[in-house]
Amino acid sequence: MAIEAVKTAPDFTLNDQDNNPVTLSELKGKKVLLYFYPRASTPGCTVQAQGLRDTKAELDAHNVVVLGLSPDTPKKLTNFINKQELNFTLLADENHEVCEKYGVWQLKKFMGKENMGVVRTSFLINESGYIEHVFNKFKTKDHHEVVLDYLNSK
C-alpha cells in the first residue's frame, strides 16, 4: 500500500537524468509533486509527462516542483526528456528502493502475467515535507488536470 497523506515524506537522494544527485529534503520551502511512473518513453508515461510539461507555468504559479521517478537509468531519462522536450527533473530509481519506501513497488497483473512494478501514483509534498495529498485515481491523459484541480481548490 502506498503511503498516506499527512505522513512525513520519506527522504531520499537519487540521480537525475544528468547523473546529478537530487535530495528531497533540500526542496523544503516548495511544494513537490513526486510522481512515480513505470517506464520512460512508453505511451501512457509519455502522455502523462506531456501533460505536466504543458502545464508547468500553472504548476510554477502554485510553487510546485515536479519530480518524475521511475526505475529507469539516467541515460533512458535523458533520452525521454530530449525526445519529449520535458521541462522538469526525472529521477532514476534503478533498484526501486524509493518506490518501495513509498509503497508503489507492487505485484501487478498484465495480460495474464504477474510481475513487480511501479503502480502509477503521485504524492503532493507540502513546503514542510509532509505528504499533503496522494493522487492514485486518474488517467494518464488527465493526471495534470487532477493535480491542478486539487491545487486550485486550496
C-alpha positions as CSV (number, residue, x, y, z in Angstrom):
1,M,0.0,0.0,0.0
2,A,1.2,3.5,-0.8
3,I,2.0,5.9,2.0
4,E,-1.0,8.0,3.1
5,A,-1.4,11.8,3.3
6,V,-0.3,13.6,6.4
7,K,2.8,11.4,6.9
8,T,6.3,12.8,6.6
9,A,7.6,12.1,3.1
10,P,10.5,9.6,3.2
11,D,13.7,11.5,2.3
12,F,15.9,10.2,-0.4
13,T,18.8,11.1,-2.8
14,L,18.7,9.9,-6.3
15,N,20.5,10.8,-9.5
16,D,18.6,12.8,-12.1
17,Q,18.8,12.5,-15.9
18,D,22.2,14.2,-15.9
19,N,23.6,12.0,-13.1
20,N,23.4,14.8,-10.6
21,P,22.1,13.9,-7.1
22,V,18.8,15.3,-6.0
23,T,17.7,15.2,-2.3
24,L,14.1,15.6,-1.5
25,S,14.7,17.3,1.9
26,E,16.7,20.1,0.1
27,L,13.5,21.2,-1.6
28,K,11.7,22.2,1.7
29,G,10.0,25.5,1.3
30,K,8.5,24.4,-2.0
31,K,5.7,22.0,-2.8
32,V,6.9,18.9,-4.6
33,L,4.8,16.8,-7.0
34,L,6.6,13.5,-6.8
35,Y,5.1,11.3,-9.5
36,F,6.0,7.6,-9.9
37,Y,5.6,6.1,-13.4
38,P,6.5,2.6,-14.7
39,R,8.8,3.3,-17.6
40,A,10.1,6.2,-19.7
41,S,9.0,6.5,-23.3
42,T,6.0,4.2,-23.1
43,P,2.7,5.5,-24.4
44,G,1.0,6.2,-21.0
45,C,4.1,7.6,-19.4
46,T,4.7,9.9,-22.4
47,V,1.1,11.3,-22.3
48,Q,1.4,11.8,-18.5
49,A,4.7,13.6,-18.8
50,Q,3.5,15.8,-21.7
51,G,0.5,17.0,-19.6
52,L,2.8,18.1,-16.8
53,R,5.2,19.7,-19.3
54,D,2.4,21.7,-20.9
55,T,1.1,23.0,-17.6
56,K,4.4,23.8,-16.0
57,A,3.6,27.6,-15.8
58,E,0.4,26.8,-13.8
59,L,2.3,24.4,-11.5
60,D,5.1,27.1,-11.0
61,A,2.4,29.6,-10.0
62,H,1.5,27.2,-7.2
63,N,5.2,26.9,-6.1
64,V,5.2,23.3,-7.2
65,V,8.4,21.5,-8.3
66,V,7.7,18.4,-10.5
67,L,9.9,15.3,-10.0
68,G,9.2,12.2,-12.1
69,L,10.6,9.0,-10.7
70,S,10.9,5.6,-12.4
71,P,13.2,2.6,-12.3
72,D,15.0,3.7,-15.5
73,T,18.6,4.6,-16.0
74,P,19.7,8.2,-16.2
75,K,20.5,7.6,-19.9
76,K,17.0,6.5,-20.6
77,L,15.7,9.5,-18.7
78,T,17.9,11.9,-20.8
79,N,16.5,10.4,-24.0
80,F,12.9,10.7,-22.7
81,I,13.5,14.4,-21.7
82,N,15.1,15.2,-25.0
83,K,12.6,13.4,-27.2
84,Q,9.6,14.9,-25.4
85,E,11.1,18.3,-24.6
86,L,10.3,17.9,-20.9
87,N,10.9,20.9,-18.6
88,F,11.2,19.1,-15.3
89,T,13.5,16.7,-13.5
90,L,13.4,13.0,-13.8
91,L,15.0,10.7,-11.2
92,A,16.5,7.2,-11.7
93,D,15.4,4.7,-9.0
94,E,17.1,1.7,-10.7
95,N,17.0,-0.5,-7.7
96,H,13.4,0.6,-6.9
97,E,14.4,1.5,-3.3
98,V,12.5,4.8,-3.2
99,C,9.5,3.1,-5.0
100,E,9.5,0.6,-2.1
101,K,9.7,3.3,0.6
102,Y,6.6,5.0,-0.9
103,G,4.8,1.7,-1.3
104,V,4.4,1.9,-5.1
105,W,6.5,-1.1,-6.0
106,Q,3.8,-3.8,-6.1
107,L,2.7,-7.0,-7.7
108,K,1.0,-6.1,-11.0
109,K,-1.0,-8.2,-13.4
110,F,-0.9,-7.5,-17.1
111,M,-2.1,-9.8,-19.9
112,G,-2.3,-12.8,-17.5
113,K,1.2,-12.3,-16.2
114,E,2.3,-11.2,-12.8
115,N,5.4,-9.1,-12.1
116,M,6.6,-6.5,-9.7
117,G,6.5,-2.9,-11.0
118,V,5.6,0.7,-10.3
119,V,1.9,1.4,-9.6
120,R,1.4,4.9,-11.0
121,T,0.9,7.2,-8.1
122,S,1.7,10.9,-7.3
123,F,2.4,12.5,-4.0
124,L,2.0,16.2,-3.3
125,I,4.5,17.0,-0.6
126,N,4.0,20.4,1.2
127,E,6.6,23.0,2.0
128,S,7.3,21.4,5.4
129,G,7.9,17.9,3.9
130,Y,4.6,16.3,4.7
131,I,2.5,14.4,2.2
132,E,-0.4,16.7,1.6
133,H,-2.3,14.6,-0.9
134,V,-2.0,11.3,-2.7
135,F,-3.2,11.0,-6.3
136,N,-3.9,7.4,-7.3
137,K,-7.1,7.6,-9.3
138,F,-6.5,9.2,-12.6
139,K,-6.0,8.5,-16.3
140,T,-2.6,9.3,-17.6
141,K,-4.0,11.9,-20.0
142,D,-5.9,13.7,-17.1
143,H,-3.2,13.5,-14.5
144,H,-2.1,17.1,-14.8
145,E,-5.8,18.3,-14.6
146,V,-6.4,16.3,-11.5
147,V,-3.4,17.8,-9.8
148,L,-4.3,21.4,-10.9
149,D,-7.9,20.9,-9.8
150,Y,-6.7,20.0,-6.4
151,L,-4.2,22.9,-6.2
152,N,-6.8,25.4,-7.4
153,S,-9.3,24.1,-4.8
154,K,-6.9,25.1,-1.9
